[in-house]
């Protein structure tokens, strides 16, 4: 059995026009803080990880769980407002539906989501583009702070859900942070979108057959 670990932002869904704009506005609305938009400054570039860094840097003394809940709630409200005004700002990555259908049809494959977004935000964006992953192992920034922890937890949950021990763990993601987390865990990595280095790469999921062939998964 093979485990396919799939990120959402940039891999299944393109929502970059609203993601950090809504997130930073939620932080400002709840905490009155202008967040640093140089994302390279955050050790854990996940929804929970960034907020924890902001809380520490600005000495926020309110309950962490309360702050997270309030910012997440405001973030979801802002995303909903954007989806109502600009539904085209969130779209499925080309080929995403066919790719998921292919993986679901394979007898040698289990699918798990490993996303750096909060679960509520990730599922909202999936619903917006008509992707149903309700039957899939799901791990998010609501469960762990770092991408490495999220991926490792997704693999653990997938083993529990399926009862299988996986011969290969293959990550489909976007961005340097996903690549480094995959390398840290010893997982194979496929970059979806613009290439960021020497590894397996596809411009979008419409090319999934070519990458499955390269991975010797015909």
Backbone as JSON Lines, residues from 0, in Angstrom:
{"i":0,"aa":"X","n":[0.83,-1.2,0.0],"ca":[0.0,0.0,0.0],"c":[0.87,1.26,0.0]}
{"i":1,"aa":"X","n":[0.38,2.25,-0.69],"ca":[1.04,3.56,-0.76],"c":[0.15,4.6,-0.11]}
{"i":2,"aa":"X","n":[0.77,5.5,0.62],"ca":[0.03,6.61,1.22],"c":[0.31,7.88,0.43]}
{"i":3,"aa":"X","n":[-0.75,8.52,-0.04],"ca":[-0.64,9.81,-0.7],"c":[-1.08,10.88,0.3]}
{"i":4,"aa":"X","n":[-0.14,11.72,0.69],"ca":[-0.41,12.85,1.59],"c":[-0.55,14.11,0.74]}
{"i":5,"aa":"X","n":[-1.72,14.73,0.78],"ca":[-2.0,15.83,-0.12],"c":[-2.26,17.11,0.68]}
{"i":6,"aa":"X","n":[-1.54,18.16,0.34],"ca":[-1.81,19.47,0.91],"c":[-2.98,20.09,0.15]}
{"i":7,"aa":"X","n":[-3.54,21.15,0.69],"ca":[-4.69,21.79,0.03],"c":[-4.27,23.07,-0.68]}
{"i":8,"aa":"X","n":[-3.7,24.02,0.05],"ca":[-3.36,25.32,-0.54],"c":[-2.24,25.17,-1.57]}
{"i":9,"aa":"X","n":[-2.55,25.48,-2.82],"ca":[-1.56,25.4,-3.89],"c":[-1.47,24.04,-4.54]}
{"i":10,"aa":"X","n":[-2.02,23.01,-3.88],"ca":[-1.98,21.66,-4.44],"c":[-3.35,21.22,-4.95]}
{"i":11,"aa":"X","n":[-4.39,21.44,-4.16],"ca":[-5.76,21.14,-4.58],"c":[-6.57,22.4,-4.87]}
{"i":12,"aa":"X","n":[-6.28,23.46,-4.12],"ca":[-7.06,24.69,-4.21],"c":[-6.13,25.89,-4.36]}
{"i":13,"aa":"X","n":[-6.5,26.78,-5.26],"ca":[-5.79,28.06,-5.41],"c":[-6.62,29.14,-4.73]}
{"i":14,"aa":"X","n":[-6.13,29.61,-3.59],"ca":[-6.86,30.64,-2.84],"c":[-5.91,31.74,-2.37]}
{"i":15,"aa":"X","n":[-4.78,31.89,-3.06],"ca":[-3.75,32.82,-2.59],"c":[-4.2,34.27,-2.59]}
{"i":16,"aa":"X","n":[-5.23,34.6,-3.39],"ca":[-5.72,35.99,-3.43],"c":[-6.37,36.4,-2.12]}
{"i":17,"aa":"X","n":[-6.83,35.43,-1.33],"ca":[-7.54,35.79,-0.11],"c":[-6.87,35.27,1.17]}
{"i":18,"aa":"X","n":[-6.04,34.25,1.08],"ca":[-5.55,33.57,2.28],"c":[-4.94,34.51,3.32]}
{"i":19,"aa":"X","n":[-3.79,35.1,2.98],"ca":[-3.08,35.9,3.97],"c":[-3.71,37.28,4.15]}
{"i":20,"aa":"X","n":[-4.42,37.75,3.13],"ca":[-5.15,39.03,3.29],"c":[-6.22,38.88,4.36]}
{"i":21,"aa":"X","n":[-6.98,37.79,4.3],"ca":[-8.03,37.56,5.3],"c":[-7.43,37.23,6.66]}
{"i":22,"aa":"X","n":[-6.34,36.47,6.65],"ca":[-5.7,36.08,7.91],"c":[-5.18,37.32,8.65]}
{"i":23,"aa":"X","n":[-4.44,38.16,7.93],"ca":[-3.86,39.35,8.57],"c":[-4.94,40.3,9.05]}
{"i":24,"aa":"X","n":[-6.04,40.39,8.29],"ca":[-7.16,41.25,8.71],"c":[-7.82,40.69,9.96]}
{"i":25,"aa":"X","n":[-7.93,39.37,10.06],"ca":[-8.5,38.75,11.26],"c":[-7.64,39.04,12.49]}
{"i":26,"aa":"X","n":[-6.32,38.95,12.32],"ca":[-5.39,39.26,13.41],"c":[-5.57,40.71,13.85]}
{"i":27,"aa":"X","n":[-5.67,41.6,12.87],"ca":[-5.84,43.03,13.19],"c":[-7.17,43.29,13.88]}
{"i":28,"aa":"X","n":[-8.24,42.65,13.39],"ca":[-9.57,42.87,13.96],"c":[-9.66,42.37,15.4]}
{"i":29,"aa":"X","n":[-9.04,41.23,15.68],"ca":[-9.15,40.62,17.0],"c":[-8.14,41.18,17.99]}
{"i":30,"aa":"X","n":[-6.89,41.35,17.52],"ca":[-5.81,41.74,18.43],"c":[-5.33,43.17,18.26]}
{"i":31,"aa":"X","n":[-5.75,43.82,17.17],"ca":[-5.27,45.18,16.91],"c":[-3.81,45.21,16.5]}
{"i":32,"aa":"X","n":[-3.32,44.09,15.95],"ca":[-1.9,43.96,15.6],"c":[-1.76,43.86,14.09]}
{"i":33,"aa":"X","n":[-0.81,44.65,13.54],"ca":[-0.45,44.53,12.13],"c":[0.6,43.43,12.02]}
{"i":34,"aa":"X","n":[0.24,42.3,11.43],"ca":[1.18,41.19,11.39],"c":[2.28,41.42,10.36]}
{"i":35,"aa":"X","n":[3.43,40.87,10.61],"ca":[4.56,40.91,9.69],"c":[4.21,40.05,8.48]}
{"i":36,"aa":"X","n":[4.16,40.64,7.29],"ca":[3.75,39.91,6.09],"c":[4.93,39.29,5.36]}
{"i":37,"aa":"X","n":[6.13,39.37,5.94],"ca":[7.27,38.62,5.39],"c":[7.18,37.21,5.96]}
{"i":38,"aa":"X","n":[6.56,36.32,5.2],"ca":[6.23,34.99,5.72],"c":[7.47,34.15,5.99]}
{"i":39,"aa":"X","n":[8.62,34.54,5.44],"ca":[9.85,33.8,5.69],"c":[10.3,33.95,7.14]}
{"i":40,"aa":"X","n":[9.74,34.93,7.86],"ca":[10.12,35.15,9.25],"c":[9.46,34.19,10.23]}
{"i":41,"aa":"X","n":[8.5,33.4,9.75],"ca":[7.78,32.5,10.64],"c":[8.36,31.09,10.59]}
{"i":42,"aa":"X","n":[8.73,30.57,11.74],"ca":[9.3,29.22,11.8],"c":[8.28,28.19,11.34]}
{"i":43,"aa":"X","n":[7.07,28.3,11.84],"ca":[5.99,27.4,11.45],"c":[4.96,28.17,10.62]}
{"i":44,"aa":"X","n":[5.06,28.01,9.31],"ca":[4.16,28.75,8.42],"c":[2.86,27.97,8.26]}
{"i":45,"aa":"X","n":[2.12,27.91,9.36],"ca":[0.8,27.29,9.4],"c":[-0.13,28.27,10.11]}
{"i":46,"aa":"X","n":[-1.43,28.05,9.98],"ca":[-2.36,28.99,10.6],"c":[-2.12,29.11,12.1]}
{"i":47,"aa":"X","n":[-1.97,27.99,12.78],"ca":[-1.75,28.02,14.23],"c":[-0.34,28.48,14.57]}
{"i":48,"aa":"X","n":[0.64,28.07,13.76],"ca":[2.02,28.43,14.02],"c":[2.29,29.92,13.91]}
{"i":49,"aa":"X","n":[1.72,30.54,12.89],"ca":[1.9,31.99,12.71],"c":[1.24,32.75,13.86]}
{"i":50,"aa":"X","n":[0.06,32.33,14.26],"ca":[-0.63,33.03,15.35],"c":[0.12,32.87,16.66]}
{"i":51,"aa":"X","n":[0.67,31.7,16.92],"ca":[1.48,31.52,18.12],"c":[2.68,32.46,18.12]}
{"i":52,"aa":"X","n":[3.32,32.62,16.96],"ca":[4.47,33.52,16.85],"c":[4.06,34.96,17.12]}
{"i":53,"aa":"X","n":[2.9,35.36,16.63],"ca":[2.41,36.72,16.85],"c":[2.11,36.93,18.34]}
{"i":54,"aa":"X","n":[1.48,35.95,18.96],"ca":[1.16,36.04,20.39],"c":[2.42,36.23,21.22]}
{"i":55,"aa":"X","n":[3.46,35.46,20.91],"ca":[4.72,35.56,21.67],"c":[5.42,36.88,21.39]}
{"i":56,"aa":"X","n":[5.54,37.25,20.11],"ca":[6.28,38.45,19.73],"c":[5.66,39.71,20.32]}
{"i":57,"aa":"X","n":[4.33,39.75,20.37],"ca":[3.65,40.96,20.84],"c":[3.24,40.86,22.31]}
{"i":58,"aa":"X","n":[3.62,39.79,22.97],"ca":[3.33,39.66,24.4],"c":[1.84,39.64,24.72]}
{"i":59,"aa":"X","n":[1.07,38.99,23.88],"ca":[-0.37,38.89,24.12],"c":[-0.59,38.0,25.35]}
{"i":60,"aa":"X","n":[-1.34,38.52,26.31],"ca":[-1.49,37.8,27.58],"c":[-2.83,37.07,27.7]}
{"i":61,"aa":"X","n":[-3.73,37.3,26.77],"ca":[-5.02,36.6,26.82],"c":[-4.82,35.11,26.6]}
{"i":62,"aa":"X","n":[-5.81,34.32,26.98],"ca":[-5.76,32.87,26.82],"c":[-5.45,32.5,25.37]}
{"i":63,"aa":"X","n":[-4.44,31.63,25.21],"ca":[-4.06,31.21,23.85],"c":[-5.23,30.58,23.12]}
{"i":64,"aa":"X","n":[-5.93,29.67,23.78],"ca":[-7.04,28.98,23.13],"c":[-8.14,29.96,22.73]}
{"i":65,"aa":"X","n":[-8.38,30.97,23.57],"ca":[-9.4,31.98,23.26],"c":[-8.97,32.81,22.05]}
{"i":66,"aa":"X","n":[-7.7,33.25,22.04],"ca":[-7.21,34.05,20.91],"c":[-7.29,33.25,19.61]}
{"i":67,"aa":"X","n":[-6.86,32.0,19.66],"ca":[-6.93,31.16,18.46],"c":[-8.37,31.02,17.98]}
{"i":68,"aa":"X","n":[-9.28,30.77,18.9],"ca":[-10.69,30.6,18.52],"c":[-11.25,31.89,17.92]}
{"i":69,"aa":"X","n":[-10.93,33.03,18.52],"ca":[-11.45,34.3,18.02],"c":[-10.89,34.66,16.65]}
{"i":70,"aa":"X","n":[-9.57,34.48,16.47],"ca":[-8.95,34.79,15.17],"c":[-9.45,33.84,14.11]}
{"i":71,"aa":"X","n":[-9.56,32.56,14.43],"ca":[-10.06,31.58,13.46],"c":[-11.49,31.91,13.04]}
{"i":72,"aa":"X","n":[-12.33,32.25,14.0],"ca":[-13.73,32.59,13.7],"c":[-13.81,33.8,12.79]}
{"i":73,"aa":"X","n":[-13.01,34.83,13.09],"ca":[-13.0,36.04,12.27],"c":[-12.44,35.74,10.88]}
{"i":74,"aa":"X","n":[-11.42,34.91,10.81],"ca":[-10.8,34.51,9.53],"c":[-11.83,33.82,8.64]}
{"i":75,"aa":"X","n":[-12.59,32.9,9.21],"ca":[-13.61,32.19,8.44],"c":[-14.69,33.15,7.94]}
{"i":76,"aa":"X","n":[-15.08,34.09,8.79],"ca":[-16.08,35.08,8.38],"c":[-15.58,35.92,7.22]}
{"i":77,"aa":"X","n":[-14.31,36.32,7.26],"ca":[-13.74,37.13,6.19],"c":[-13.61,36.33,4.89]}
{"i":78,"aa":"X","n":[-13.24,35.05,4.98],"ca":[-13.18,34.21,3.79],"c":[-14.57,34.09,3.17]}
{"i":79,"aa":"X","n":[-15.58,33.88,4.01],"ca":[-16.96,33.78,3.51],"c":[-17.39,35.06,2.8]}
{"i":80,"aa":"X","n":[-17.0,36.21,3.36],"ca":[-17.32,37.49,2.73],"c":[-16.66,37.59,1.35]}
{"i":81,"aa":"X","n":[-15.41,37.18,1.27],"ca":[-14.7,37.23,-0.01],"c":[-15.3,36.26,-1.02]}
{"i":82,"aa":"X","n":[-15.68,35.08,-0.56],"ca":[-16.29,34.1,-1.46],"c":[-17.62,34.61,-2.0]}
{"i":83,"aa":"X","n":[-18.35,35.33,-1.17],"ca":[-19.63,35.91,-1.61],"c":[-19.4,37.01,-2.64]}
{"i":84,"aa":"X","n":[-18.39,37.85,-2.4],"ca":[-18.13,38.98,-3.3],"c":[-17.32,38.57,-4.53]}
{"i":85,"aa":"X","n":[-16.38,37.66,-4.34],"ca":[-15.48,37.27,-5.43],"c":[-15.31,35.75,-5.46]}
{"i":86,"aa":"X","n":[-16.34,35.03,-5.89],"ca":[-16.24,33.56,-5.89],"c":[-15.11,33.02,-6.75]}
{"i":87,"aa":"X","n":[-14.66,33.82,-7.71],"ca":[-13.57,33.37,-8.59],"c":[-12.2,33.48,-7.92]}
{"i":88,"aa":"X","n":[-12.13,34.06,-6.73],"ca":[-10.85,34.18,-6.02],"c":[-10.38,32.84,-5.46]}
{"i":89,"aa":"X","n":[-11.27,31.86,-5.41],"ca":[-10.91,30.51,-4.95],"c":[-11.3,29.53,-6.04]}
{"i":90,"aa":"X","n":[-10.35,28.72,-6.48],"ca":[-10.63,27.77,-7.56],"c":[-9.87,26.47,-7.33]}
{"i":91,"aa":"X","n":[-10.37,25.4,-7.92],"ca":[-9.68,24.12,-7.83],"c":[-8.46,24.14,-8.75]}
{"i":92,"aa":"X","n":[-7.38,23.54,-8.31],"ca":[-6.21,23.38,-9.18],"c":[-6.61,22.51,-10.37]}
{"i":93,"aa":"X","n":[-6.16,22.87,-11.54],"ca":[-6.5,22.12,-12.75],"c":[-6.17,20.64,-12.57]}
{"i":94,"aa":"X","n":[-7.16,19.79,-12.84],"ca":[-6.95,18.35,-12.76],"c":[-7.19,17.75,-11.38]}
{"i":95,"aa":"X","n":[-7.55,18.57,-10.39],"ca":[-7.67,18.08,-9.01],"c":[-8.73,16.98,-8.88]}
{"i":96,"aa":"X","n":[-9.89,17.19,-9.47],"ca":[-10.97,16.2,-9.33],"c":[-10.59,14.88,-9.97]}
{"i":97,"aa":"X","n":[-10.01,14.92,-11.17],"ca":[-9.61,13.69,-11.86],"c":[-8.51,12.96,-11.09]}
{"i":98,"aa":"X","n":[-7.59,13.73,-10.53],"ca":[-6.51,13.15,-9.74],"c":[-7.07,12.4,-8.54]}
{"i":99,"aa":"X","n":[-8.01,13.01,-7.83],"ca":[-8.6,12.36,-6.66],"c":[-9.41,11.13,-7.05]}
{"i":100,"aa":"X","n":[-10.12,11.21,-8.17],"ca":[-10.87,10.05,-8.66],"c":[-9.92,8.89,-8.97]}
{"i":101,"aa":"X","n":[-8.79,9.21,-9.59],"ca":[-7.79,8.19,-9.9],"c":[-7.27,7.53,-8.63]}
{"i":102,"aa":"X","n":[-6.92,8.34,-7.63],"ca":[-6.39,7.77,-6.39],"c":[-7.43,6.92,-5.68]}
{"i":103,"aa":"X","n":[-8.68,7.37,-5.7],"ca":[-9.75,6.6,-5.04],"c":[-9.99,5.26,-5.73]}
{"i":104,"aa":"X","n":[-9.71,5.19,-7.02],"ca":[-9.96,3.97,-7.78],"c":[-8.85,2.93,-7.6]}
{"i":105,"aa":"X","n":[-7.72,3.35,-7.06],"ca":[-6.58,2.45,-6.94],"c":[-6.7,1.59,-5.68]}
{"i":106,"aa":"X","n":[-6.4,0.31,-5.82],"ca":[-6.49,-0.61,-4.69],"c":[-5.24,-0.57,-3.81]}
{"i":107,"aa":"X","n":[-4.19,0.09,-4.32],"ca":[-2.92,0.11,-3.59],"c":[-2.65,1.46,-2.92]}
{"i":108,"aa":"X","n":[-3.71,2.25,-2.75],"ca":[-3.5,3.65,-2.32],"c":[-4.47,4.06,-1.21]}
{"i":109,"aa":"X","n":[-3.94,4.77,-0.23],"ca":[-4.78,5.43,0.78],"c":[-4.47,6.92,0.7]}
{"i":110,"aa":"X","n":[-5.51,7.74,0.81],"ca":[-5.36,9.2,0.7],"c":[-5.48,9.83,2.09]}
{"i":111,"aa":"X","n":[-4.61,10.79,2.35],"ca":[-4.72,11.58,3.58],"c":[-4.44,13.04,3.24]}
{"i":112,"aa":"X","n":[-5.18,13.94,3.85],"ca":[-4.91,15.37,3.73],"c":[-3.99,15.79,4.86]}
{"i":113,"aa":"X","n":[-2.97,16.58,4.51],"ca":[-2.06,17.16,5.51],"c":[-1.9,18.63,5.16]}
{"i":114,"aa":"X","n":[-2.68,19.49,5.8],"ca":[-2.7,20.9,5.44],"c":[-2.24,21.79,6.59]}
{"i":115,"aa":"X","n":[-1.54,22.87,6.23],"ca":[-1.08,23.84,7.21],"c":[-2.16,24.82,7.62]}
{"i":116,"aa":"X","n":[-3.33,24.73,7.01],"ca":[-4.45,25.59,7.38],"c":[-5.25,25.0,8.53]}
{"i":117,"aa":"X","n":[-6.01,25.84,9.22],"ca":[-6.96,25.32,10.19],"c":[-7.99,24.45,9.47]}
{"i":118,"aa":"X","n":[-8.5,23.43,10.14],"ca":[-9.44,22.51,9.51],"c":[-10.66,23.25,8.96]}
{"i":119,"aa":"X","n":[-11.19,24.2,9.73],"ca":[-12.4,24.92,9.3],"c":[-12.15,25.68,8.01]}
{"i":120,"aa":"X","n":[-10.99,26.33,7.9],"ca":[-10.67,27.11,6.7],"c":[-10.43,26.18,5.51]}
{"i":121,"aa":"X","n":[-9.7,25.08,5.75],"ca":[-9.4,24.14,4.67],"c":[-10.68,23.54,4.1]}
{"i":122,"aa":"X","n":[-11.57,23.12,4.97],"ca":[-12.81,22.49,4.5],"c":[-13.74,23.5,3.83]}
{"i":123,"aa":"X","n":[-13.7,24.75,4.29],"ca":[-14.49,25.79,3.65],"c":[-14.04,26.0,2.2]}
{"i":124,"aa":"X","n":[-12.73,26.04,1.99],"ca":[-12.2,26.24,0.63],"c":[-12.48,25.02,-0.25]}
{"i":125,"aa":"X","n":[-12.39,23.83,0.32],"ca":[-12.72,22.63,-0.45],"c":[-14.18,22.64,-0.89]}
{"i":126,"aa":"X","n":[-15.07,23.0,0.02],"ca":[-16.5,23.07,-0.33],"c":[-16.73,24.11,-1.41]}
{"i":127,"aa":"X","n":[-16.01,25.21,-1.34],"ca":[-16.2,26.3,-2.3],"c":[-15.88,25.87,-3.73]}
{"i":128,"aa":"X","n":[-14.97,24.91,-3.88],"ca":[-14.59,24.45,-5.22],"c":[-15.18,23.09,-5.56]}
{"i":129,"aa":"X","n":[-16.04,22.58,-4.68],"ca":[-16.75,21.34,-4.98],"c":[-15.94,20.07,-4.81]}
{"i":130,"aa":"X","n":[-14.94,20.1,-3.93],"ca":[-14.15,18.9,-3.65],"c":[-14.61,18.3,-2.33]}
{"i":131,"aa":"X","n":[-15.03,17.04,-2.37],"ca":[-15.52,16.35,-1.18],"c":[-14.46,15.39,-0.67]}
{"i":132,"aa":"X","n":[-13.89,15.68,0.49],"ca":[-12.9,14.8,1.1],"c":[-13.37,14.32,2.47]}
{"i":133,"aa":"X","n":[-14.69,14.2,2.61],"ca":[-15.27,13.81,3.9],"c":[-14.88,12.4,4.31]}
{"i":134,"aa":"X","n":[-14.49,11.56,3.33],"ca":[-14.15,10.17,3.63],"c":[-12.64,9.95,3.72]}
{"i":135,"aa":"X","n":[-11.88,11.03,3.79],"ca":[-10.42,10.94,3.72],"c":[-9.81,11.27,5.08]}
{"i":136,"aa":"X","n":[-8.73,10.59,5.44],"ca":[-7.97,10.94,6.65],"c":[-7.56,12.4,6.57]}
{"i":137,"aa":"X","n":[-7.84,13.18,7.62],"ca":[-7.68,14.64,7.55],"c":[-6.89,15.13,8.75]}
{"i":138,"aa":"X","n":[-5.78,15.8,8.48],"ca":[-4.95,16.39,9.53],"c":[-4.6,17.82,9.14]}
{"i":139,"aa":"X","n":[-4.64,18.72,10.1],"ca":[-4.49,20.14,9.78],"c":[-3.75,20.86,10.89]}
{"i":140,"aa":"X","n":[-3.64,22.18,10.73],"ca":[-3.01,23.02,11.75],"c":[-3.86,23.09,13.03]}
{"i":141,"aa":"X","n":[-5.08,22.59,12.97],"ca":[-5.89,22.47,14.19],"c":[-5.37,21.35,15.08]}
{"i":142,"aa":"X","n":[-4.53,20.47,14.51],"ca":[-4.0,19.32,15.24],"c":[-2.55,19.49,15.68]}
{"i":143,"aa":"X","n":[-1.77,20.26,14.93],"ca":[-0.34,20.42,15.21],"c":[0.16,21.73,14.64]}
{"i":144,"aa":"X","n":[1.32,22.2,15.15],"ca":[1.83,23.52,14.75],"c":[2.66,23.49,13.48]}
{"i":145,"aa":"X","n":[3.54,22.49,13.35],"ca":[4.49,22.48,12.24],"c":[4.02,21.55,11.13]}
{"i":146,"aa":"X","n":[4.5,21.82,9.92],"ca":[4.15,20.96,8.78],"c":[4.68,19.54,8.99]}
{"i":147,"aa":"X","n":[5.87,19.44,9.59],"ca":[6.44,18.12,9.85],"c":[5.52,17.32,10.76]}
{"i":148,"aa":"X","n":[5.07,17.94,11.84],"ca":[4.17,17.27,12.78],"c":[2.85,16.92,12.12]}
{"i":149,"aa":"X","n":[2.33,17.81,11.29],"ca":[1.06,17.57,10.61],"c":[1.17,16.36,9.68]}
{"i":150,"aa":"X","n":[2.25,16.31,8.9],"ca":[2.45,15.18,7.98],"c":[2.62,13.87,8.74]}
{"i":151,"aa":"X","n":[3.43,13.88,9.8],"ca":[3.66,12.67,10.58],"c":[2.37,12.18,11.22]}
{"i":152,"aa":"X","n":[1.57,13.11,11.73],"ca":[0.3,12.75,12.35],"c":[-0.68,12.2,11.3]}
{"i":153,"aa":"X","n":[-0.66,12.79,10.11],"ca":[-1.53,12.31,9.03],"c":[-1.18,10.86,8.67]}
{"i":154,"aa":"X","n":[0.12,10.56,8.62],"ca":[0.55,9.19,8.31],"c":[0.13,8.23,9.42]}
{"i":155,"aa":"X","n":[0.25,8.66,10.66],"ca":[-0.16,7.83,11.8],"c":[-1.66,7.56,11.76]}
{"i":156,"aa":"X","n":[-2.45,8.61,11.52],"ca":[-3.9,8.44,11.44],"c":[-4.3,7.56,10.26]}
{"i":157,"aa":"X","n":[-3.59,7.71,9.14],"ca":[-3.9,6.92,7.96],"c":[-3.69,5.43,8.25]}
{"i":158,"aa":"X","n":[-2.64,5.11,8.99],"ca":[-2.39,3.72,9.38],"c":[-3.51,3.2,10.27]}
{"i":159,"aa":"X","n":[-3.96,4.05,11.19],"ca":[-5.08,3.66,12.06],"c":[-6.36,3.47,11.25]}
{"i":160,"aa":"X","n":[-6.63,4.41,10.34],"ca":[-7.88,4.37,9.57],"c":[-7.93,3.2,8.61]}
{"i":161,"aa":"X","n":[-6.78,2.87,8.01],"ca":[-6.76,1.85,6.96],"c":[-6.37,0.47,7.46]}
{"i":162,"aa":"X","n":[-5.59,0.43,8.55],"ca":[-5.08,-0.84,9.04],"c":[-3.87,-1.33,8.28]}
{"i":163,"aa":"X","n":[-3.35,-0.5,7.37],"ca":[-2.21,-0.9,6.54],"c":[-0.9,-0.29,7.05]}
{"i":164,"aa":"X","n":[0.17,-0.98,6.76],"ca":[1.51,-0.41,6.88],"c":[1.94,0.01,5.48]}
{"i":165,"aa":"X","n":[2.35,1.25,5.33],"ca":[2.58,1.8,4.0],"c":[4.03,1.59,3.55]}
{"i":166,"aa":"X","n":[4.17,1.1,2.35],"ca":[5.49,0.91,1.76],"c":[6.1,2.24,1.36]}
{"i":167,"aa":"X","n":[5.26,3.15,0.84],"ca":[5.74,4.46,0.4],"c":[4.79,5.54,0.91]}
{"i":168,"aa":"X","n":[5.37,6.69,1.23],"ca":[4.58,7.87,1.62],"c":[4.96,8.98,0.67]}
{"i":169,"aa":"X","n":[4.0,9.44,-0.11],"ca":[4.27,10.4,-1.18],"c":[3.45,11.66,-0.93]}
{"i":170,"aa":"X","n":[4.13,12.78,-0.81],"ca":[3.49,14.07,-0.52],"c":[3.29,14.83,-1.83]}
{"i":171,"aa":"X","n":[2.07,15.31,-2.06],"ca":[1.78,16.25,-3.14],"c":[1.51,17.6,-2.47]}
{"i":172,"aa":"X","n":[2.41,18.55,-2.68],"ca":[2.28,19.82,-2.01],"c":[2.84,20.96,-2.84]}
{"i":173,"aa":"X","n":[2.84,22.15,-2.24],"ca":[3.31,23.35,-2.92],"c":[4.15,24.16,-1.94]}
{"i":174,"aa":"X","n":[5.37,24.52,-2.36],"ca":[6.18,25.42,-1.55],"c":[7.32,24.75,-0.8]}
{"i":175,"aa":"X","n":[8.31,25.57,-0.47],"ca":[9.53,25.1,0.18],"c":[9.25,24.4,1.51]}
{"i":176,"aa":"X","n":[8.29,24.91,2.29],"ca":[8.05,24.34,3.62],"c":[7.58,22.89,3.52]}
{"i":177,"aa":"X","n":[6.74,22.59,2.52],"ca":[6.29,21.21,2.33],"c":[7.45,20.31,1.91]}
{"i":178,"aa":"X","n":[8.32,20.85,1.05],"ca":[9.46,20.07,0.59],"c":[10.38,19.72,1.76]}
{"i":179,"aa":"X","n":[10.71,20.7,2.6],"ca":[11.61,20.47,3.72],"c":[11.01,19.5,4.73]}
{"i":180,"aa":"X","n":[9.7,19.65,4.99],"ca":[9.04,18.74,5.93],"c":[9.06,17.31,5.4]}
{"i":181,"aa":"X","n":[8.84,17.15,4.1],"ca":[8.88,15.82,3.49],"c":[10.28,15.22,3.62]}
{"i":182,"aa":"X","n":[11.3,16.03,3.35],"ca":[12.68,15.55,3.45],"c":[13.0,15.15,4.88]}
{"i":183,"aa":"X","n":[12.54,15.94,5.84],"ca":[12.82,15.65,7.25],"c":[12.24,14.3,7.66]}
{"i":184,"aa":"X","n":[11.07,13.97,7.1],"ca":[10.4,12.72,7.45],"c":[10.81,11.56,6.56]}
{"i":185,"aa":"X","n":[11.55,11.84,5.5],"ca":[11.93,10.79,4.57],"c":[10.83,10.38,3.62]}
{"i":186,"aa":"X","n":[9.87,11.29,3.4],"ca":[8.78,11.02,2.47],"c":[9.16,11.5,1.07]}
{"i":187,"aa":"X","n":[8.64,10.85,0.05],"ca":[8.83,11.32,-1.32],"c":[8.0,12.59,-1.52]}
{"i":188,"aa":"X","n":[8.49,13.49,-2.37],"ca":[7.81,14.78,-2.53],"c":[7.58,15.11,-3.99]}
{"i":189,"aa":"X","n":[6.35,15.52,-4.29],"ca":[5.98,15.99,-5.62],"c":[5.51,17.42,-5.49]}
{"i":190,"aa":"X","n":[6.2,18.34,-6.15],"ca":[5.82,19.76,-6.14],"c":[4.73,20.01,-7.17]}
{"i":191,"aa":"X","n":[3.62,20.61,-6.73],"ca":[2.54,21.0,-7.62],"c":[2.62,22.51,-7.81]}
{"i":192,"aa":"X","n":[2.77,22.96,-9.06],"ca":[2.91,24.39,-9.33],"c":[4.32,24.74,-9.72]}
{"i":193,"aa":"X","n":[4.7,25.98,-9.5],"ca":[6.04,26.44,-9.88],"c":[7.1,25.63,-9.14]}
{"i":194,"aa":"X","n":[8.11,25.19,-9.87],"ca":[9.16,24.36,-9.27],"c":[10.05,25.17,-8.35]}
{"i":195,"aa":"X","n":[10.41,24.58,-7.21],"ca":[11.29,25.27,-6.25],"c":[12.57,24.47,-6.0]}
{"i":196,"aa":"X","n":[12.92,23.58,-6.92],"ca":[14.16,22.84,-6.71],"c":[14.19,21.54,-7.49]}
{"i":197,"aa":"X","n":[15.2,20.74,-7.2],"ca":[15.4,19.48,-7.91],"c":[14.64,18.34,-7.25]}
{"i":198,"aa":"X","n":[13.4,18.19,-7.65],"ca":[12.59,17.08,-7.2],"c":[11.47,16.88,-8.21]}
{"i":199,"aa":"X","n":[10.67,15.85,-8.04],"ca":[9.57,15.6,-8.96],"c":[8.61,16.78,-8.95]}
{"i":200,"aa":"X","n":[8.21,17.2,-10.15],"ca":[7.43,18.44,-10.27],"c":[6.4,18.31,-11.37]}
{"i":201,"aa":"X","n":[5.18,18.82,-11.12],"ca":[4.17,18.95,-12.17],"c":[3.55,20.34,-12.06]}
{"i":202,"aa":"X","n":[3.25,20.99,-13.19],"ca":[2.69,22.34,-13.13],"c":[1.3,22.39,-12.51]}
{"i":203,"aa":"X","n":[0.52,21.33,-12.68],"ca":[-0.78,21.19,-12.04],"c":[-1.18,19.72,-12.07]}
{"i":204,"aa":"X","n":[-2.31,19.39,-11.48],"ca":[-2.69,17.99,-11.32],"c":[-3.23,17.36,-12.6]}
{"i":205,"aa":"X","n":[-3.43,18.16,-13.64],"ca":[-3.84,17.58,-14.92],"c":[-2.76,16.66,-15.47]}
{"i":206,"aa":"X","n":[-1.53,16.8,-14.96],"ca":[-0.4,16.0,-15.43],"c":[-0.12,14.82,-14.49]}
{"i":207,"aa":"X","n":[-1.11,14.41,-13.7],"ca":[-0.84,13.4,-12.68],"c":[-0.39,12.06,-13.27]}
{"i":208,"aa":"X","n":[-0.88,11.7,-14.47],"ca":[-0.49,10.41,-15.04],"c":[1.01,10.35,-15.28]}
{"i":209,"aa":"X","n":[1.57,11.47,-15.73],"ca":[3.01,11.52,-15.99],"c":[3.81,11.32,-14.71]}
{"i":210,"aa":"X","n":[3.35,11.94,-13.63],"ca":[4.11,11.82,-12.37],"c":[3.92,10.45,-11.77]}
{"i":211,"aa":"X","n":[2.74,9.84,-11.9],"ca":[2.55,8.49,-11.4],"c":[3.47,7.52,-12.13]}
{"i":212,"aa":"X","n":[3.65,7.77,-13.42],"ca":[4.57,6.96,-14.21],"c":[6.0,7.13,-13.69]}
{"i":213,"aa":"X","n":[6.41,8.37,-13.43],"ca":[7.76,8.64,-12.93],"c":[7.97,7.99,-11.56]}
{"i":214,"aa":"X","n":[6.89,7.87,-10.8],"ca":[6.97,7.25,-9.47],"c":[6.82,5.73,-9.57]}
{"i":215,"aa":"X","n":[6.73,5.23,-10.81],"ca":[6.53,3.78,-11.06],"c":[5.24,3.28,-10.43]}
{"i":216,"aa":"X","n":[4.19,4.12,-10.49],"ca":[2.86,3.75,-10.0],"c":[1.89,3.78,-11.18]}
{"i":217,"aa":"X","n":[2.01,2.84,-12.08],"ca":[1.24,2.85,-13.32],"c":[-0.21,2.46,-13.04]}
